[in-house]
């Protein structure tokens, strides 16, 4: 019975971790370029269940009848990289990616990545994110948009990420992809960083649209349903613990009591 309490308790801890992840997804439903996280759980240990019976000779038999999980724990959080919907803005410096890929940006002299293509120009005409991080060109340098008084009327972008000002090429965005979602981690503010050993490659099949922004791929309805499911599961596990505690209490205080 004590093992039942342990299993239920580990399940409750897993549910708490799950609700933290869901809450983060819900908080970023309107964050541009956000990719939601999916919790992945692992089984802690399987306990063999054996049949307790005797044969015709009175010998105890212990045939295995199955396995019972002794609990679960959060194993990892997986990035869901599915495409978010595109919102047309008409802004010349709003870029959206179609397909697997990320814009390369410079953050504290290190290369980071983002799907949030809501860019602007700083005082040096460098293309930057809303946080002021320079957007990189294909050579890995800050991309400079040479315009006159920030006149962007003749600024155009082809679907391969090449920028033109009055039909003159001024640079190409560095757009990369990774072999698997586990190659990158979310570091906040719609930014991602490559894990150690992961190598970005050119996102050849990824297309760029000018005047569009990619919305978050986190769905409010789906995450709300997951919240309700988690709450019900947590409540059920807490009832398991209470029932087991009551059973243990009766076993200790009532079973075997000598009554006069």
Secondary structure, DSSP 8 states (H G I E B T S, - for coil): -HHHHHHHHHHHHHHHHHHHHHHHHHHTTTSTT---EEEEEEE--EEEEE--EE-TTS-EE--EEEEEE--EEEEEEEE------EEE---TTBEEEESS-EEEEEETTEEEEES--B-EE-TT-BEE-TT--BBBBTTSSB-B---STT--TTEEE-TTSEEEETTEEEEEB-EEE-SSGGGEEEEETTEEEE-TT---EE-TT-EEEETEEE-----HHHHHHHHHHHHHHHHHHHHHHHHHHHHHHHHHHTTT----
